[in-house]
Amino acid sequence: MAYSPFALCIVVVVVAFLLAIMVATAYERTGYAYTLRSHVWKTCHPSVHHGWLLAIRIVAFLYCLSILIYDIVLWGPFIFEYYTQWSFTVLIIYFGVAIIASVKEMRREDRFEQRCVISQNQQLLRGYQPSPDEEDGSAMDTTTIGPYPDSEEAANFDGRLMQILYQIALGSAFVTDLVYWTCIFPSYSFVDVIEMSMHGVNLVLLLMDVALNNMVFFWFRGAYFFIYTAVFIFFTWTVHALGEKQWPYPFLDVSANLAPLWYFCLCIVHLGGYFIVWAVMYLKAAYLRRCETSTLE
């Protein structure tokens, strides 16, 4: 049987794709992963107002969206043949969903506080004298003002979508920037605003969000990152089969004898990139635990 690099490439990608689906499905069904309402909009430390996090998300969304629009106007829609533009688009969608989810939860919290004030005023008008505990809100009767927006309540659909986009954006940003600066940049003599924004500023903005947000990081949701990359590869193969002769990246050329090795190396790079992401999140969690311990002492 003749050696077929493309067939082996298909095996590598499909196996990784199916394994990722199995991991994601297995853990999602167990309910191991949870996204609470407080994860969506609150900061990781009470000393930092949640308005700062929302402001960063708005600025990041508007900046990244303007860069992507400029890139499309300059080069046309064919730029979406490249993984960079896919990753940048996911980042924009994440910030957009995060803004919507944050605003919804903040408005929900504000409405509850307003109902608390109205209820308390009504009780005072009826001649009710609050106890010292009730004056500071610790024993307030909320039976007449509707359900309390419990911070431990599970997030709705946009909150869960935001969690998945968050972990895809983290993985793709780290891997994209790592590959660009180590493999592609050395052959360039000039880096323009678009390249710097998509391979540098993107990660800075995302890390600013990481530093402030209250999102929980679940290791198994790295599977969505692999699924996302596999979908990009399937898309690239389809475009090439429809007549596009040039590959967006040389290492994706399935006709090369070493193509299966390149695709396997891509899997390793993704694992390495996601390990870096995990390490960053681990250090953040350790720092927050240390801050909490020092505060209690």
ZINOR-V950183 format. One record per run of one state. SS is the DSSP state (H for helix, E for strand, C for the rest). FROM is the first residue (numbers start at 1). TO is the last residue. If there is no record, write none. Layout:
ss=[SS SS]
from=[FROM FROM]
to=[TO TO]
This chain:
ss=[C H C E H C E C H C H C H C H C E C H C H E C H C H C H C]
from=[1 5 31 36 37 42 43 44 50 76 77 82 83 126 132 136 154 155 157 188 193 213 214 219 242 250 253 259 297]
to=[4 30 35 36 41 42 43 49 75 76 81 82 125 131 135 153 154 156 187 192 212 213 218 241 249 252 258 296 297]
